[in-house]
Amino acid sequence: MATRILKRAGVSNDICERLKRHQIQSCKDLLSLTPVEVMHAAQLSYQKASVLLQSVSKAIAPPLTTALELWKQHSDSCLSTSLPALDKLLRGGLPCGAITEVTGPSGCGKTQLCLMLSVLATLPKKLGGLDSSVIYIDTESAFSAERLVEIAQSRFPECFSCKERVLQMAGRVHVFRELTCQDVLNRLERLEEDIISAGAGLLILDSVASVVRKEFDTTLSGNMMHRSNLLGHKATTIKYLAHQFNIPVVLTNQITTHVGPLGSVLSSPMDSGFVTAALGNMWSHCVNTRFIVQYVDEHQRQILIAKSPVAPFAVLNYTIQKQGICIDGNDSQETLYKGTDPGLQPIRVRTGFNLSTTVHDKTQVLNLGHCSSTS
């Protein structure tokens, strides 16, 4: 990765200090120079400057990997979700070295799942955890330390029965609150040092869509291109971090209305659009695994495996309890529709609720809405 700092590419501290005086700190900065420019900045001979450029170029070049090595990595490194039915479908859990996205409407439990995974990553390996720290980038100011502790104590009471263990767990979750696109991008580009120093085994970005959608009005000329470039840069950086450190990366996404008929059993001749994952089709190809969370009714929700290199399209019903996400039953549920393009998968949203009122000692139910896959 070109944004890697020179120290991480094997450049000596002495040469790094000389280059730093000329604002040359990353591999990208160095490789954009000619051997003559490097010779003057680093105070090296022309031959040594050329060797330095070659060594840095090799250091950031993607290494060749065999299918056997990838297979061993997947079988040996997964983060269990502590949901047996979901882990079974994913062949062990969330894959390390890959990006998992959770998308859905507000209130479906995306942040709850992120908090639960944060607790899981800190657990000892014998309990299904990674025994590592967590990097949690919060772009919506939705992170709740109180809820993190509640999930830990409720889901794993035997592990977090004493205050000391709770404090230790909370101290391993490193939260960065970044509220603009540039802040998020800057944080991602500097994250190598944080991952190393913290010993992080899980990276969470909650959410990838929030700041992008606030800052880019796609109805204005040129904004769509700038947004696509930014998302592409983010995706490249995140993929590099996941692969370089072989850690699972979890992102949350929002929903949007896709105008036009779906052309499936869910749509009718009157449909003019449907709700789907935000950020467009290009972004859907950047993630390795996509979970869609959606409403069934006021209490029950569903998680769909809409995209995965190892799991089939499947649906699991769940509820949100004190201990976090709880799957109903042990097996995936039968569905009335089949999987489709993950970028166009329709999502059920809550469009209203039932309100009970008492009129002259009689209970009257007012239907103010329903759960729907269109809006």
N, C-alpha and C positions, 0 to 999 in steps of 0.2 A: 504494500500500500504506500503510495507516494507521500501521504501525509505523515508517515511514521517519522519520529524525531531521529536525528542522526545517531544518537547514542544507542538506540535500539537496532540500528543497522550495523553495529560493530565498529563505528568510528571512535577513535581514541578521544579521551576527555580534552587533551591538549589541542587537537585539531578542531574539536567542537567549539572550544572557547575562542579560537581564532576566527572561525567562520561566524560565530555569533556576533562578533563585533561588526560584521557586514550584513546583519539581519538574515543570515543563512542558518536556519535551524532544522528544517525538515528535509527529507530526501527529495521532495519535489523542488525545494529551493535550490538544492545542490545540482540536481540533474538538469535544471533549466539553464545552467551555465556552460560555457565552453571550457576546455582544459586550461586555456590561458587565463581565464577569469578565476578559475579555481586555484591556479598556481599562485596568483597574486594575493587572493583572499586568505588562503591557508598557509602561505609562505612555504610552498613546496616546489620541488623541481617539476618540470613539465612531465617527466616520466611518472613521478609519484602522483601527480595530479590526475593523470590518465588512469593509473591503477586504482586510485580512490574512486573515481567515477564508475569504473567497471565493477568494483567490489560492492558499491552501494546499489548499483543496478541489479546485480545478481541477488543481493540480499532481499530486495522487495519483489523479485519476480516470483510468480506463483509456482510452487514446487510440483513436480509430477507425482501423482498419486495413483496407486493401483486400486482396482475394484475390491480386492481382498482387504487392503488397508481400510477402505471406507466401510466395508461390512463389519470388520472387527471394531472400528470406532463406534458404529451404531449399536452393536450388541453389547459393548462394554460401557457406553456412556449415554444414559437417558436420565431425565429428571422425572421421577414418578409424580403423578398428579394426586396420588392417594385416593383416586377414584378407580377402583378395579376394572369396571366396565370400560372406561375410557382408555386406561392403560393397556388393556387387552387389545383393543382396536388399533392402538398406536404401536403395538409390539414393544411395550416397555414404558412408554411415557413420552415426554417432549424430547425430541432429538437434540443432542448437543451439536454445535457447529451449524445450526440452522435457525431460520426465523419462523416463529409461530405467531400468527395474528389472530386476535379475538375481536370480532366486530359485531355490532348490534345496537339496538336503541338504548337510550338512557334508562337506568334502573334495572337492567337485566343481569347485572352482576359482573361486569367486566373488571372493574377495580377490585371487587371482592375476590375474584379469581387471582388477580395479581398479588394481592396481599397474602392469600393462601399459599401461593407458590413461593413467595418471599420467605415465609415461615419454613416451608418444606426444604428449601435450599440450605438453610442453616442447620438442619437436623444432621445427626451423625449418619454415615453411610449405612450402618447396620439397621437403621430405621427407615431407609429409603431416601435419605437426603443426599446432599452433596458435601456437607460439612464445610461450607464456604460462606463467603459474604455475598451481598447482593448490591448491585448498582441500580437504583430506582430513580428514573428521570420523570418528574411529575410536571406536566404542562397545563393541568387543569386545576391545580391546588386541591386535588381530591384525596391525596394521601392522608390517612388517619392512623396515627401511632396507637391510639386507643383501640381501634378496631383490629389492628395487627396483633396486639397483645391479647385481645379477647379471642380471636381465632386460634392463636397458639395455645392458650390455656384451655379452651373448650375442645379443640380437636386432638390435642396431645397432652392431656392432664398429667399423665405419668412422667412426661419429659419436662414439663414446665410447672411442676408443683411448688417449686421454691422461687423466691424473688430473684435470687442470684442468676438462675438460668434464664429467666425472662429478660433480665437486664442484658445478659450476654447476647441473647438472640437479637434484641432490639438494637444493640450496639453494632451488629454486623450488617444491618440494613442501612446503606448509605443513600440518603435522599438528596437529589439535586432538583431544585425548583427552577425551571427554565420556561419563561412565558412568551418568548418571541422565536420566530423561525431561526434567526441568526444565532440566538443564544443556544438553541438546541443543537444546531450544526457545529458551533464552536465547542460545545461540551462533548459531542461525539468525537470530534477530531482530536480532543485532548484526553480521551478516555483510556488510552493505552496505559498511561502511568497510573491512573486511578485503579484500573483492574489489577495491575501488578501489585501495587502497594496495599490494596485492600484484600487481595486474594479472592477476588470476586469469581463466583461460578455461575452467576445468573445476571443477565441484563434485562431490565424492564423499561419500556418507554410507554407511558400512559398520559396522553395519547399522541399518536403520530399525526392525527388529522386536526386536532384542536387548533394549534397555532397557524397551520397552513390555511385552513378555511377562513380564519379570522382576518388574515393579512392579504389574501389574494381573492379579489372579486373577479371570477372567471368571465363575467360578462364584459369586462373592459378589455380592449385590444392589447394583446401582448402578454397579459397576465397568465394565460394558460400555459404559454411557452416557458415563462419564468418559473411557474409552479412546477411544471414537469421537470425542468432542469434541477430545481432544488430537491424534489423528491428522488430523482435519480442519484444525486450526490449523497443524500441521506442513506438510500438503500445500499449503495456501494460501500459506504463507510461501515454501516451496520453489518453487512455480509462479511466484510473483512474482519471485524472484531469477533464475530461468531466463529469464523473459520480459524483465525490466528490463535485464539485462546481455547477453541473447542468448547464453547459454552452455549447453552440455549439462550436465545433472545426472544422475548415476548413483547409484542406490540399490541396496543388496542387501537381500534379504528371506530369511526362513527358511521352513520347511515345517510343516504341521500335518496331523492326520488329520481328514478330513471324514466324519462318520458318515452312513451311508445309501448306497444303491446308486447307481452312476454312470449306469447305463442306457445303456452303449455297448458296443462289441465287446470292450472290455477287462474288463468285469465279468462275473461268473458269478452264478447264483442264490444261491451261498453267500456272496457278498461282503457285508460289513456296513459297509464304508467304504473310503476311499482317501486317499492322501497328496496334498496340494495346497498351494498357496502360503498362507502365514500372513496374518493381519490382516483376513481376511474380504473379502466381495464389495464393500463400500463402498470399501475401499482400492484394489481392483483397478481401479476406475473413475478413481482419482486419477492413475494413471500413464499416460503416452502410449504407451510401448512396454514390453512385458514379454518378457524372455528367461527360459526355464526351462532350467536345467542339470540333468542327471540321469545316472545310471549306465547303461552298457551291460553292462560286465563289470568285472573288477578293474583293467584298464588303460584301457579306452576309455570315453569319456563322450559325451553328446550335448547340443547346445544347440538348443532349440526357440524359434522366433519365434512365441510364443503370441498376441501382440497387437501390432499396428503399424498406423498410419494409411496406410502406403505399401507395406509388404511383405506377401506372402502367408504363410499358415501354412507353415513349412518346418522341416526338421531337418538339422542338420549334425553329423557325428561329429568329435570332437576328442580330443587327448591333451594332458597338461600336461608340458612339457619344460623344460629349463634356460632357454630363451628365452621361456617363458610358454605361452600357449595356441597350439596348432598344429592347424589344420583338416586332416582327412584328405580329400584330393581337392580338386577345384575347384568341384564343383557340389553343390547341395542333394540330400539323399538321399530316395528314395521311402520312404513310411511305410505301415504297415498300418492306420492309424487316422487319422481326420480331426480337425481342430481343433474345439474346443468353447468354451464360456464360459471366458475366461482365468482367471476366479476359481475355476473348478472343474476346470481341466486337471489330470489325474492325473500324478504324478511318480514315476519309478522311483527307488527307494532301494536302498542296499546293505544287505542283511539278514544277510550272512555271508560266508564265504570258503572256499576249498578248502585243506586242509592235507595235505601229503604226509608220510607217515611210513614208515619202513623197519622191517619186521618180518621177521626171519630172512632177510635179504638180498633181500626182495621189497618193492617199493614199493606202498604202499596209499594210495589217495586217499580222504580223508574229506570228504564234501560237507556243510559246516556251514551252508550257506545259499545264497542266490541273490539276483539283482537282481530286484526286484519293484515293481509299481506300486501295491501295496496293503500295509497294515500292520495 
